[in-house]
């Protein structure tokens, strides 16, 4: 997770931003996109699915300070 949800700034008009750091090929990319769309279907919550392999090194570094590993999201929210 990156962005407002990861940093505790998520508000009514925010979107969810998910950064996939593992290298993925076209088949895996489509599978991740379908899985996320299925999970969020009907919620009305907009999202951005970002693949690190599509980013420049500068863009990846910019996301680093806002990143929270999904398994640590609940813990990070408690700390905020």
Secondary structure by P-SEA (a helix, b strand, c coil): cccccccccccccbbbbbbbcccccaaaaaaaaaaaaaaaccccbbbbbbbcccccaaaaaaaccccccccaaaaaaaac
